[in-house]
Structure formats: C-alpha cells, structure tokens
Amino acid sequence: MPEFLELLPPPDALKVLLGNIAPVPHVEQIETIDALGRVTAAPVFAPYPLPSFPRSTVDGYAVRSADTFGANDSLPAYLALIGEVPMGAAAGLSLLTGQCALIHTGGMLPQGADAVVMVEFTQSARPAEVEVLRAVAPGENVLKVGEDVAAGQEVIPAGGRLRPAEIGGLMALGLTRVSVASSPRVGLLSSGDEVVPPEMELGPGQVRDVNSYSLGALIQQAGGLPVSYGILPDHSESLRLAAAQALLECDVLIITAGSSASSRDLTSAVIDSLGRPGVLVHGVDVRPGKPTILAVCDGKAVIGLPGNPVSALVIAGLFVIPVLHMLQGIQADRPAPSLSARLTTNLPSQAGREDWVAVRLQDGLQGHLAEPVFGKSNLIFTLVRADGMVRIPPDATGLEAGQTVEVYLS
C-alpha cells in the first residue's frame, strides 16, 4: 500500500482549500418566518426606533418623578388619580403637578409623566387619590423611545446567522421579508460495491449507506442543501460521470469512500479529472480521517471523505462546514457550543497529529466529567453514545485523567 507523501495539519489544509475557492454569491429574498438559520446577505437597518413610544415596564401609576421625591412608608406622597391609560392606544391624558394615572405593562406613558411607580408601592388613600410609598427616579420602570434600537441603526450585519431572537427582532420592525444568501447545494456521492440503501435487506458482506444521511443532516445544520446522487460502484468511469454531473449542478461535491491510498483508490484520480487545479491535499495529519482528499475544481470545493462514518463526520466538521460558511458569506460565526470537563481516563496520542475523541458527559462533585467513548471509526454508535468531542492538539502526546478539557458539544 503506498504511503501518503505529505500530511498537512488540519488548519494548514483548510487554509489551502479555502484559498483556492472562488465563491459566487447568490442572494434571495424570503419570508422572515422561513429564515431561521439562514445568513443575511446585506446589513439590516431599523426603519424606525424601538420602542416607538415611551412604555411602562410594570403595572402601576404613571407619575411625574419629582412628585414622589422623599416618599416612604412613614411619609408617603399623595397624588390625584385622573384616569387610566388604555392599552393599544394613545394615552389621551396629560399629567400636571400632583397627578398620576393608572397604567399597565406596555402602556404608553402620558404627557407630563417621566416614571412609573409599581402598584406594590402604592395604596388607595381615598377615592381618586393614590398614596405613594416609594420614590422613583426619572425614567424608572419606563422604556424610552429608541432604547432598544434607534432609527437607522444597523441591527443585523451582513453575514449574520438568523436565530429565533433575530426573527423576532425583524418582525418587531415590521420586516416580513429579508435578503439572505442562497443555501449552497452540496452533492453527495457514496461509492463502494458493498454499500446498499438503508431500506434494503443486507446480503453477505454488505453495509447500509450511513454517510449520505449523516452528512446530509450536518450539511442542513450548517445551512446547506444536500443533494444525493446515489451509491456508485467502485468503477472509475461510473464515478467520474456521476461526479461531473453533480459538480455541474452543485456548489460543493462530497465523495465518501475510496479515499485511502490503496490499490482500490479511484477517488483521487476522478477528482483530479474534474477541473483545475484539482487535488490540493491528499492526507491530513488527524485521527480519525487521515486519508482525506481536499480539492478545488474550477472554483468549486470537492472533498473526498473516508468511508468510515465516524471519520466522515469528524472530517466534515473540520472542512465541509467552513466551506459552507464561506459560501454563505458568514463573517463571524459564533463559537461552537462547548464546556469544560475533567477527563476520567488517560488519552494517549501521537505527537504531531491532531486527535479527536468522542466523550460522554457526566455530572461530578466538582463539575462535569468527560468519559471517553472508545470505538473504531466505522462504528457510528460511538458518536450516538457521545455528547461531544475532545481535541488532542498535535503538540501533545496525550491527555491525563483529571485534566480539564474543552468538550465541543454535538
């Protein structure tokens, strides 16, 4: 079996890959309600301020704060009650010195008022009179005009991923449509004479296709649109024709299996025939996933992933997701969710190689514990049983039990 001529560290390999991609931006306008997880193609500006009128944040009485100064339980302030602020309409009232108005949470502050006393700090003294037992400062329990967002303010930058909060914010501004980057189409090709669809009964020596589905789910999670091109036999011309068709119709192409350097290796030669510059990296200094192929063919990324399901998902996280982020124009994606935990077991590693190990989280007396889930890279339930992954950096020869590590959550 031939050896890999050069193994690049994952960061260097990714830099080579991204540096050769020529992304073509595609933009579409969609309904905001359908935009969860999408990426803004242009900055969003507030057409008017939020709130657009001064609002109470509590149930109580709108007051002129100066009328309450010095008020306390033993020396309350007495204010004349002149009415109630209606919800969903203009206040219709104007306070003069010594007056107040009943107001509910979200109600519009009447003219003359600059604060709200919570109902808990008041009593009804006599009809149409309120006893105030606590002083309030100007602006207390009030949302000012533009306190959340000023008119014309950039509220979401270009390249920002839309979460539930952003969806709500756009709706609050009446922006029911938003300009987003089109979802990159990612062609998925599985190869191998032994691979069959999941719905088929297994024959001797056969395995069901896992990668098309696990990778498809990962692609969707990263904002892409997976397009399956089926299972191809280990035949050079069949694989080349299917790959060429997929690359023509998609923005990215992923081929699983056939990426190890062996006599059965067809993938590298097929990828190299799809366009220039072709294969850039064949072999990454990482475990699992050493026999990874990274290529760019006529401006589009083509990635050959190992056929083993664990390797495929780990490598897709390192290389496919950054490519999809680049194609969507994500400027500064939020860090991957992670937490600190203490290892329960020693983890050996080879110096110079980056290792990724699946772990299961447990509650310990002094925080989280990370228990390694050992298993070979063709065992998908190794990842199913895990809560996340721990990275062993290339300059380490392993991690010790009791050591604090960062667990990147699944």
ZAMAR-371726 format. One record per residue (C-alpha): residue number from 1; y, x, z. Coordinates in nm, 4 decimals. Example, Ala and Ser with C-alpha at 12.3 -4.5 7.8 and 13.67 -1.06 7.14 Angstrom:
# residues 2
+------+----------+----------+----------+
! resi !    north !     east !       up !
+------+----------+----------+----------+
!    1 !  -0.4500 !   1.2300 !   0.7800 !
!    2 !  -0.1060 !   1.3670 !   0.7140 !
+------+----------+----------+----------+
This chain:
# residues 410
+------+----------+----------+----------+
! resi !    north !     east !       up !
+------+----------+----------+----------+
!    1 !   0.0000 !   0.0000 !   0.0000 !
!    2 !   0.3389 !   0.1524 !  -0.0964 !
!    3 !   0.5907 !   0.2162 !   0.1801 !
!    4 !   0.9464 !   0.0888 !   0.1882 !
!    5 !   1.1710 !   0.3662 !   0.0635 !
!    6 !   1.4659 !   0.2789 !   0.2894 !
!    7 !   1.5018 !   0.0322 !   0.5760 !
!    8 !   1.8580 !  -0.0799 !   0.6417 !
!    9 !   1.9701 !  -0.2098 !   0.9814 !
!   10 !   2.0433 !  -0.5852 !   0.9625 !
!   11 !   2.4262 !  -0.5503 !   0.9904 !
!   12 !   2.4332 !  -0.2928 !   0.7085 !
!   13 !   2.2016 !  -0.5033 !   0.4929 !
!   14 !   2.4189 !  -0.8115 !   0.5460 !
!   15 !   2.7324 !  -0.6174 !   0.4539 !
!   16 !   2.5709 !  -0.5059 !   0.1279 !
!   17 !   2.4633 !  -0.8620 !   0.0479 !
!   18 !   2.7941 !  -1.0342 !   0.1228 !
!   19 !   2.9905 !  -0.7614 !  -0.0520 !
!   20 !   2.8249 !  -0.8448 !  -0.3837 !
!   21 !   2.8549 !  -1.2244 !  -0.3742 !
!   22 !   3.1266 !  -1.3830 !  -0.5852 !
!   23 !   3.1721 !  -1.7274 !  -0.4254 !
!   24 !   3.3209 !  -2.0016 !  -0.6384 !
!   25 !   3.4987 !  -2.2544 !  -0.4131 !
!   26 !   3.4091 !  -2.6182 !  -0.4681 !
!   27 !   3.6100 !  -2.8878 !  -0.2901 !
!   28 !   3.5598 !  -3.2601 !  -0.2460 !
!   29 !   3.7371 !  -3.5462 !  -0.0704 !
!   30 !   3.5103 !  -3.7507 !   0.1552 !
!   31 !   3.5424 !  -4.0223 !   0.4144 !
!   32 !   3.6242 !  -3.8753 !   0.7552 !
!   33 !   3.3492 !  -4.0826 !   0.9142 !
!   34 !   3.0976 !  -3.8931 !   0.6971 !
!   35 !   3.2485 !  -3.5475 !   0.7584 !
!   36 !   3.0648 !  -3.4406 !   1.0741 !
!   37 !   2.9545 !  -3.0776 !   1.0376 !
!   38 !   3.1499 !  -3.0248 !   0.7146 !
!   39 !   3.4065 !  -2.7484 !   0.6679 !
!   40 !   3.7721 !  -2.8122 !   0.5910 !
!   41 !   3.8827 !  -2.6829 !   0.2522 !
!   42 !   4.2518 !  -2.6880 !   0.3437 !
!   43 !   4.4538 !  -2.6994 !   0.6655 !
!   44 !   4.5192 !  -3.0444 !   0.8110 !
!   45 !   4.8719 !  -3.1269 !   0.9307 !
!   46 !   4.9723 !  -3.4116 !   1.1591 !
!   47 !   5.1777 !  -3.6710 !   0.9679 !
!   48 !   5.3411 !  -3.7836 !   1.2943 !
!   49 !   5.3291 !  -3.6964 !   1.6631 !
!   50 !   5.0595 !  -3.7939 !   1.9114 !
!   51 !   5.1293 !  -3.9827 !   2.1218 !
!   52 !   5.3879 !  -4.1543 !   1.9063 !
!   53 !   5.5442 !  -4.3240 !   2.2107 !
!   54 !   5.5602 !  -4.2339 !   2.5821 !
!   55 !   5.2466 !  -4.3747 !   2.7545 !
!   56 !   5.1249 !  -4.4260 !   3.1066 !
!   57 !   4.8078 !  -4.2408 !   3.2065 !
!   58 !   4.7409 !  -4.4677 !   3.5082 !
!   59 !   4.7673 !  -4.8246 !   3.6302 !
!   60 !   5.0796 !  -4.8599 !   3.8416 !
!   61 !   5.4524 !  -4.9093 !   3.8192 !
!   62 !   5.6946 !  -4.7563 !   3.5719 !
!   63 !   5.9921 !  -4.6192 !   3.7650 !
!   64 !   6.2980 !  -4.4016 !   3.7496 !
!   65 !   6.1633 !  -4.0999 !   3.9384 !
!   66 !   6.4940 !  -4.0428 !   4.1176 !
!   67 !   6.4496 !  -4.3815 !   4.2889 !
!   68 !   6.1325 !  -4.2524 !   4.4591 !
!   69 !   6.2562 !  -3.9172 !   4.5874 !
!   70 !   6.1772 !  -3.8803 !   4.9577 !
!   71 !   5.9469 !  -4.1831 !   4.9672 !
!   72 !   5.6450 !  -4.1572 !   5.2005 !
!   73 !   5.4263 !  -4.3729 !   5.4251 !
!   74 !   5.6794 !  -4.3803 !   5.7071 !
!   75 !   5.9868 !  -4.4120 !   5.4862 !
!   76 !   5.8948 !  -4.5998 !   5.1659 !
!   77 !   6.1241 !  -4.6760 !   4.8751 !
!   78 !   6.1786 !  -5.0429 !   4.7835 !
!   79 !   6.2114 !  -5.1329 !   4.4150 !
!   80 !   6.2761 !  -5.4630 !   4.2427 !
!   81 !   5.9893 !  -5.5718 !   4.0157 !
!   82 !   6.1449 !  -5.7013 !   3.6917 !
!   83 !   5.8292 !  -5.7674 !   3.4850 !
!   84 !   5.5109 !  -5.6366 !   3.3273 !
!   85 !   5.4718 !  -5.4106 !   3.0247 !
!   86 !   5.2464 !  -5.5810 !   2.7639 !
!   87 !   4.9616 !  -5.3810 !   2.6142 !
!   88 !   4.9748 !  -5.3057 !   2.2430 !
!   89 !   5.3410 !  -5.3940 !   2.2100 !
!   90 !   5.6863 !  -5.2566 !   2.2821 !
!   91 !   5.7789 !  -5.2632 !   2.6497 !
!   92 !   6.0637 !  -5.5099 !   2.5976 !
!   93 !   6.2135 !  -5.4005 !   2.9285 !
!   94 !   6.4835 !  -5.1598 !   3.0389 !
!   95 !   6.4960 !  -5.0279 !   3.3937 !
!   96 !   6.8145 !  -4.9908 !   3.5895 !
!   97 !   6.8520 !  -4.8053 !   3.9187 !
!   98 !   6.6265 !  -4.9521 !   4.1857 !
!   99 !   6.3984 !  -5.1366 !   3.9418 !
!  100 !   6.0327 !  -5.0979 !   3.8350 !
!  101 !   5.7825 !  -5.2656 !   3.6021 !
!  102 !   5.4072 !  -5.3192 !   3.6265 !
!  103 !   5.2296 !  -5.1015 !   3.3682 !
!  104 !   4.8656 !  -5.0395 !   3.2725 !
!  105 !   4.6914 !  -4.7256 !   3.1450 !
!  106 !   4.8040 !  -4.6633 !   2.7865 !
!  107 !   5.1029 !  -4.8927 !   2.8139 !
!  108 !   5.4379 !  -4.7981 !   2.6581 !
!  109 !   5.6960 !  -4.6696 !   2.9038 !
!  110 !   6.0026 !  -4.8993 !   2.9185 !
!  111 !   6.3532 !  -4.7756 !   2.8537 !
!  112 !   6.5008 !  -4.6006 !   3.1575 !
!  113 !   6.1639 !  -4.5106 !   3.3095 !
!  114 !   6.0531 !  -4.1474 !   3.3292 !
!  115 !   5.7450 !  -4.1649 !   3.5560 !
!  116 !   5.4704 !  -4.3940 !   3.6835 !
!  117 !   5.3640 !  -4.4461 !   4.0442 !
!  118 !   4.9902 !  -4.5075 !   4.0809 !
!  119 !   4.9115 !  -4.8534 !   4.2140 !
!  120 !   4.7192 !  -4.6894 !   4.5026 !
!  121 !   5.0506 !  -4.5570 !   4.6409 !
!  122 !   5.2283 !  -4.8925 !   4.6434 !
!  123 !   5.2271 !  -5.2175 !   4.8365 !
!  124 !   5.3687 !  -5.5616 !   4.7712 !
!  125 !   5.6518 !  -5.5964 !   5.0198 !
!  126 !   5.7971 !  -5.9362 !   4.9233 !
!  127 !   5.7850 !  -6.1423 !   4.6041 !
!  128 !   5.9305 !  -5.9376 !   4.3150 !
!  129 !   5.9578 !  -5.6280 !   4.5360 !
!  130 !   5.7352 !  -5.3182 !   4.5447 !
!  131 !   5.7042 !  -5.0746 !   4.8327 !
!  132 !   5.6551 !  -4.7169 !   4.7035 !
!  133 !   5.4727 !  -4.4886 !   4.9495 !
!  134 !   5.4814 !  -4.1658 !   4.7496 !
!  135 !   5.7479 !  -3.9892 !   4.5468 !
!  136 !   5.6837 !  -3.8995 !   4.1827 !
!  137 !   5.8386 !  -3.6246 !   3.9718 !
!  138 !   5.9912 !  -3.6775 !   3.6263 !
!  139 !   5.7094 !  -3.7080 !   3.3704 !
!  140 !   5.4378 !  -3.7637 !   3.6319 !
!  141 !   5.1479 !  -3.9807 !   3.5072 !
!  142 !   5.3115 !  -4.0005 !   3.1658 !
!  143 !   5.2155 !  -3.8687 !   2.8213 !
!  144 !   5.5281 !  -3.7648 !   2.6346 !
!  145 !   5.5852 !  -3.8134 !   2.2615 !
!  146 !   5.4110 !  -3.5291 !   2.0778 !
!  147 !   5.2498 !  -3.3897 !   2.3937 !
!  148 !   4.9122 !  -3.3758 !   2.2174 !
!  149 !   5.0297 !  -3.2995 !   1.8628 !
!  150 !   5.3766 !  -3.2531 !   1.7165 !
!  151 !   5.4685 !  -3.3985 !   1.3783 !
!  152 !   5.3906 !  -3.1458 !   1.1053 !
!  153 !   5.1732 !  -2.9322 !   1.3323 !
!  154 !   4.8572 !  -2.7748 !   1.1861 !
!  155 !   4.5795 !  -2.9459 !   1.3797 !
!  156 !   4.2728 !  -2.8108 !   1.1975 !
!  157 !   4.2776 !  -2.4851 !   0.9993 !
!  158 !   4.1126 !  -2.4319 !   0.6637 !
!  159 !   3.7556 !  -2.3181 !   0.7132 !
!  160 !   3.7105 !  -2.5129 !   1.0359 !
!  161 !   3.3833 !  -2.6933 !   1.1034 !
!  162 !   3.4370 !  -3.0588 !   1.1945 !
!  163 !   3.2861 !  -3.1586 !   1.5295 !
!  164 !   3.2972 !  -3.5019 !   1.6958 !
!  165 !   3.6334 !  -3.4096 !   1.8534 !
!  166 !   3.7860 !  -3.3262 !   1.5140 !
!  167 !   3.6549 !  -3.6510 !   1.3656 !
!  168 !   3.8231 !  -3.8428 !   1.6477 !
!  169 !   4.1456 !  -3.6461 !   1.6077 !
!  170 !   4.1640 !  -3.7182 !   1.2348 !
!  171 !   4.1108 !  -4.0882 !   1.2988 !
!  172 !   4.3824 !  -4.0859 !   1.5672 !
!  173 !   4.6195 !  -3.9598 !   1.2989 !
!  174 !   4.5058 !  -4.2243 !   1.0501 !
!  175 !   4.3488 !  -3.9609 !   0.8233 !
!  176 !   4.0466 !  -4.1522 !   0.6978 !
!  177 !   3.9701 !  -3.9029 !   0.4188 !
!  178 !   3.9511 !  -3.5262 !   0.4407 !
!  179 !   3.9212 !  -3.2380 !   0.1948 !
!  180 !   3.6053 !  -3.0325 !   0.2614 !
!  181 !   3.4064 !  -2.7550 !   0.0984 !
!  182 !   3.1161 !  -2.8869 !  -0.1040 !
!  183 !   2.7774 !  -2.8289 !   0.0556 !
!  184 !   2.6136 !  -2.5263 !  -0.1086 !
!  185 !   2.2932 !  -2.6149 !  -0.2931 !
!  186 !   2.0088 !  -2.3906 !  -0.1811 !
!  187 !   1.6975 !  -2.3729 !  -0.3982 !
!  188 !   1.3703 !  -2.3296 !  -0.2073 !
!  189 !   1.0632 !  -2.1835 !  -0.3733 !
!  190 !   0.7336 !  -2.1265 !  -0.1925 !
!  191 !   0.4741 !  -1.9058 !  -0.3561 !
!  192 !   0.1113 !  -1.8396 !  -0.2771 !
!  193 !  -0.2246 !  -1.9563 !  -0.4088 !
!  194 !  -0.3249 !  -2.0555 !  -0.0570 !
!  195 !  -0.0184 !  -2.2750 !   0.0172 !
!  196 !  -0.0537 !  -2.6541 !  -0.0225 !
!  197 !   0.1791 !  -2.9503 !   0.0549 !
!  198 !   0.1707 !  -3.0867 !   0.4136 !
!  199 !   0.0204 !  -3.4205 !   0.3073 !
!  200 !  -0.2900 !  -3.2588 !   0.1575 !
!  201 !  -0.6182 !  -3.2098 !   0.3381 !
!  202 !  -0.6833 !  -2.8396 !   0.3864 !
!  203 !  -0.9583 !  -2.6681 !   0.1927 !
!  204 !  -1.1181 !  -2.3363 !   0.2846 !
!  205 !  -0.8580 !  -2.0589 !   0.3105 !
!  206 !  -0.5615 !  -2.2936 !   0.2595 !
!  207 !  -0.2496 !  -2.3397 !   0.4726 !
!  208 !   0.0149 !  -2.6108 !   0.4619 !
!  209 !   0.3672 !  -2.5324 !   0.3441 !
!  210 !   0.5798 !  -2.4824 !   0.6571 !
!  211 !   0.8690 !  -2.2766 !   0.5269 !
!  212 !   1.0131 !  -2.5262 !   0.2785 !
!  213 !   1.0641 !  -2.7717 !   0.5631 !
!  214 !   1.1727 !  -2.5458 !   0.8481 !
!  215 !   1.4113 !  -2.3574 !   0.6191 !
!  216 !   1.5360 !  -2.6844 !   0.4714 !
!  217 !   1.6236 !  -2.8065 !   0.8197 !
!  218 !   1.8008 !  -2.4782 !   0.9012 !
!  219 !   1.9980 !  -2.4997 !   0.5756 !
!  220 !   2.1095 !  -2.8544 !   0.6556 !
!  221 !   2.2112 !  -2.7468 !   1.0046 !
!  222 !   2.4264 !  -2.4721 !   0.8509 !
!  223 !   2.5979 !  -2.7153 !   0.6135 !
!  224 !   2.3899 !  -2.6559 !   0.3017 !
!  225 !   2.1895 !  -2.8886 !   0.0815 !
!  226 !   1.8241 !  -2.7794 !   0.0434 !
!  227 !   1.6626 !  -2.8416 !  -0.2944 !
!  228 !   1.2868 !  -2.7922 !  -0.3093 !
!  229 !   1.1314 !  -2.6538 !  -0.6265 !
!  230 !   0.7768 !  -2.6836 !  -0.5009 !
!  231 !   0.4928 !  -2.4400 !  -0.4497 !
!  232 !   0.4244 !  -2.1797 !  -0.7158 !
!  233 !   0.1033 !  -1.9825 !  -0.7683 !
!  234 !   0.1008 !  -1.6035 !  -0.7459 !
!  235 !   0.1781 !  -1.5720 !  -1.1151 !
!  236 !   0.4732 !  -1.3709 !  -1.2399 !
!  237 !   0.5804 !  -1.5877 !  -1.5356 !
!  238 !   0.5499 !  -1.9194 !  -1.3465 !
!  239 !   0.7551 !  -1.7810 !  -1.0608 !
!  240 !   1.0178 !  -1.6353 !  -1.2944 !
!  241 !   1.0667 !  -1.9594 !  -1.4877 !
!  242 !   1.0964 !  -2.1696 !  -1.1708 !
!  243 !   1.3297 !  -1.9184 !  -1.0081 !
!  244 !   1.5549 !  -1.9030 !  -1.3144 !
!  245 !   1.5806 !  -2.2829 !  -1.3231 !
!  246 !   1.6548 !  -2.3021 !  -0.9511 !
!  247 !   1.9212 !  -2.0311 !  -0.9701 !
!  248 !   2.0887 !  -2.2112 !  -1.2607 !
!  249 !   2.1114 !  -2.5355 !  -1.0630 !
!  250 !   2.1873 !  -2.3974 !  -0.7168 !
!  251 !   2.4343 !  -2.1702 !  -0.5378 !
!  252 !   2.1681 !  -1.9762 !  -0.3454 !
!  253 !   1.7981 !  -1.9173 !  -0.4071 !
!  254 !   1.5363 !  -1.8528 !  -0.1390 !
!  255 !   1.1818 !  -1.7493 !  -0.2238 !
!  256 !   0.9245 !  -1.7321 !   0.0543 !
!  257 !   0.6077 !  -1.5212 !   0.0476 !
!  258 !   0.5286 !  -1.2388 !  -0.1905 !
!  259 !   0.7958 !  -1.0146 !  -0.0366 !
!  260 !   0.5758 !  -0.7486 !   0.1234 !
!  261 !   0.5306 !  -0.4197 !  -0.0574 !
!  262 !   0.1743 !  -0.4621 !  -0.1766 !
!  263 !  -0.0282 !  -0.4866 !  -0.4955 !
!  264 !   0.0366 !  -0.8624 !  -0.4934 !
!  265 !   0.4118 !  -0.8210 !  -0.4744 !
!  266 !   0.5716 !  -1.0158 !  -0.7564 !
!  267 !   0.8901 !  -1.1372 !  -0.5929 !
!  268 !   1.0998 !  -0.8219 !  -0.6193 !
!  269 !   1.0355 !  -0.7805 !  -0.9924 !
!  270 !   1.1008 !  -1.1502 !  -1.0580 !
!  271 !   1.4280 !  -1.1459 !  -0.8637 !
!  272 !   1.5416 !  -0.8303 !  -1.0405 !
!  273 !   1.4983 !  -1.0070 !  -1.3744 !
!  274 !   1.7256 !  -1.2994 !  -1.2819 !
!  275 !   2.0614 !  -1.1251 !  -1.3196 !
!  276 !   2.2730 !  -0.8273 !  -1.2234 !
!  277 !   2.2935 !  -0.6308 !  -1.0035 !
!  278 !   1.9568 !  -0.7669 !  -0.8843 !
!  279 !   1.7718 !  -0.6382 !  -0.5785 !
!  280 !   2.0068 !  -0.4627 !  -0.3361 !
!  281 !   1.7833 !  -0.4283 !  -0.0314 !
!  282 !   1.4046 !  -0.4321 !  -0.0077 !
!  283 !   1.3142 !  -0.3791 !   0.3563 !
!  284 !   1.5194 !  -0.4392 !   0.6703 !
!  285 !   1.4714 !  -0.2498 !   0.9956 !
!  286 !   1.3936 !  -0.5574 !   1.2016 !
!  287 !   1.0916 !  -0.7242 !   1.3589 !
!  288 !   0.9825 !  -0.9771 !   1.2554 !
!  289 !   1.0908 !  -0.9719 !   0.8922 !
!  290 !   1.0697 !  -0.6116 !   0.7719 !
!  291 !   0.9713 !  -0.6965 !   0.4077 !
!  292 !   1.2893 !  -0.8939 !   0.3373 !
!  293 !   1.4465 !  -0.8828 !  -0.0096 !
!  294 !   1.8222 !  -0.9251 !  -0.0494 !
!  295 !   1.9656 !  -0.9600 !  -0.3973 !
!  296 !   2.2631 !  -1.0894 !  -0.5902 !
!  297 !   2.2036 !  -1.2159 !  -0.9419 !
!  298 !   2.5153 !  -1.2863 !  -1.1464 !
!  299 !   2.7210 !  -1.3604 !  -0.8364 !
!  300 !   2.4630 !  -1.5717 !  -0.6519 !
!  301 !   2.2604 !  -1.4671 !  -0.3484 !
!  302 !   1.8834 !  -1.4540 !  -0.3885 !
!  303 !   1.6799 !  -1.3892 !  -0.0739 !
!  304 !   1.3103 !  -1.3151 !  -0.0577 !
!  305 !   1.1743 !  -1.4112 !   0.2829 !
!  306 !   0.8418 !  -1.3182 !   0.4390 !
!  307 !   0.5866 !  -1.5960 !   0.4174 !
!  308 !   0.5130 !  -1.5982 !   0.7893 !
!  309 !   0.7043 !  -1.8935 !   0.9401 !
!  310 !   0.8496 !  -1.7083 !   1.2403 !
!  311 !   0.9661 !  -1.4170 !   1.0245 !
!  312 !   1.1174 !  -1.6563 !   0.7701 !
!  313 !   1.3234 !  -1.8409 !   1.0295 !
!  314 !   1.4425 !  -1.5268 !   1.2082 !
!  315 !   1.5500 !  -1.3622 !   0.8828 !
!  316 !   1.7119 !  -1.6840 !   0.7583 !
!  317 !   1.9214 !  -1.6860 !   1.0751 !
!  318 !   2.0343 !  -1.3290 !   1.0082 !
!  319 !   2.1074 !  -1.3589 !   0.6350 !
!  320 !   2.0934 !  -1.7143 !   0.4957 !
!  321 !   2.3301 !  -1.8661 !   0.7498 !
!  322 !   2.6059 !  -1.6026 !   0.6951 !
!  323 !   2.5791 !  -1.6588 !   0.3181 !
!  324 !   2.6189 !  -2.0347 !   0.3636 !
!  325 !   2.9159 !  -1.9805 !   0.5942 !
!  326 !   3.0782 !  -1.7589 !   0.3318 !
!  327 !   3.0234 !  -2.0140 !   0.0557 !
!  328 !   3.1808 !  -2.2876 !   0.2677 !
!  329 !   3.4825 !  -2.0728 !   0.3497 !
!  330 !   3.4234 !  -2.0716 !   0.7236 !
!  331 !   3.6935 !  -1.8459 !   0.8614 !
!  332 !   3.5882 !  -1.8050 !   1.2228 !
!  333 !   3.2794 !  -1.9973 !   1.3184 !
!  334 !   3.2284 !  -2.0487 !   1.6879 !
!  335 !   2.9862 !  -1.8127 !   1.8591 !
!  336 !   2.6229 !  -1.9206 !   1.8643 !
!  337 !   2.5411 !  -2.1001 !   2.1906 !
!  338 !   2.3841 !  -1.8591 !   2.4361 !
!  339 !   2.3345 !  -1.7995 !   2.8051 !
!  340 !   2.2415 !  -1.5125 !   3.0320 !
!  341 !   1.8981 !  -1.4926 !   3.1901 !
!  342 !   1.6749 !  -1.2382 !   3.3610 !
!  343 !   1.3614 !  -1.1224 !   3.1854 !
!  344 !   1.0334 !  -1.1969 !   3.3610 !
!  345 !   0.8334 !  -0.9325 !   3.1721 !
!  346 !   0.8851 !  -0.5880 !   3.0190 !
!  347 !   0.9514 !  -0.5986 !   2.6446 !
!  348 !   0.8622 !  -0.2785 !   2.4570 !
!  349 !   1.0374 !  -0.1898 !   2.1324 !
!  350 !   1.0589 !   0.0901 !   1.8803 !
!  351 !   1.3820 !   0.2890 !   1.8872 !
!  352 !   1.5848 !   0.2464 !   1.5703 !
!  353 !   1.4512 !  -0.1035 !   1.4971 !
!  354 !   1.6100 !  -0.4353 !   1.5916 !
!  355 !   1.3603 !  -0.6723 !   1.7515 !
!  356 !   1.3892 !  -1.0468 !   1.8096 !
!  357 !   1.1636 !  -1.2038 !   2.0718 !
!  358 !   1.1169 !  -1.5752 !   2.1408 !
!  359 !   1.1646 !  -1.6756 !   2.5057 !
!  360 !   1.1190 !  -1.9846 !   2.7187 !
!  361 !   1.3834 !  -2.0568 !   2.9824 !
!  362 !   1.3009 !  -2.1369 !   3.3431 !
!  363 !   1.5136 !  -2.2051 !   3.6490 !
!  364 !   1.5078 !  -1.9235 !   3.9040 !
!  365 !   1.6510 !  -1.8868 !   4.2524 !
!  366 !   1.9410 !  -1.6813 !   4.1158 !
!  367 !   1.9899 !  -1.8360 !   3.7726 !
!  368 !   1.7902 !  -1.8678 !   3.4537 !
!  369 !   1.4718 !  -1.6743 !   3.3821 !
!  370 !   1.3640 !  -1.5762 !   3.0287 !
!  371 !   0.9863 !  -1.5698 !   2.9818 !
!  372 !   0.8738 !  -1.4145 !   2.6501 !
!  373 !   0.6589 !  -1.6341 !   2.4280 !
!  374 !   0.4290 !  -1.3833 !   2.2664 !
!  375 !   0.2744 !  -1.4655 !   1.9328 !
!  376 !   0.2276 !  -1.3323 !   1.5828 !
!  377 !   0.4772 !  -1.4107 !   1.3109 !
!  378 !   0.2507 !  -1.6601 !   1.1350 !
!  379 !   0.2338 !  -1.8862 !   1.4421 !
!  380 !   0.5121 !  -2.1459 !   1.4081 !
!  381 !   0.4485 !  -2.2959 !   1.7512 !
!  382 !   0.5613 !  -1.9682 !   1.9042 !
!  383 !   0.9112 !  -2.0909 !   1.8193 !
!  384 !   0.8368 !  -2.4533 !   1.9067 !
!  385 !   0.7487 !  -2.3434 !   2.2623 !
!  386 !   1.0636 !  -2.1296 !   2.2884 !
!  387 !   1.4164 !  -2.2223 !   2.3908 !
!  388 !   1.5799 !  -1.9282 !   2.2194 !
!  389 !   1.5616 !  -1.5669 !   2.1069 !
!  390 !   1.6438 !  -1.2363 !   2.2729 !
!  391 !   1.7685 !  -0.9438 !   2.0643 !
!  392 !   1.6476 !  -0.5941 !   2.1473 !
!  393 !   1.9079 !  -0.3586 !   1.9973 !
!  394 !   1.7958 !  -0.0666 !   1.7801 !
!  395 !   1.9174 !   0.1940 !   2.0291 !
!  396 !   1.6781 !   0.0636 !   2.2988 !
!  397 !   1.3110 !   0.1426 !   2.3470 !
!  398 !   1.2617 !  -0.1900 !   2.5188 !
!  399 !   1.3927 !  -0.4128 !   2.7949 !
!  400 !   1.2761 !  -0.4118 !   3.1551 !
!  401 !   1.1621 !  -0.7049 !   3.3680 !
!  402 !   1.4543 !  -0.8251 !   3.5795 !
!  403 !   1.7106 !  -0.7063 !   3.3254 !
!  404 !   1.9824 !  -0.9553 !   3.2326 !
!  405 !   1.9700 !  -1.0504 !   2.8635 !
!  406 !   2.1574 !  -1.2849 !   2.6324 !
!  407 !   1.9411 !  -1.5701 !   2.5087 !
!  408 !   2.0550 !  -1.7182 !   2.1758 !
!  409 !   1.9583 !  -2.0831 !   2.2025 !
!  410 !   1.7515 !  -2.2533 !   1.9339 !
+------+----------+----------+----------+
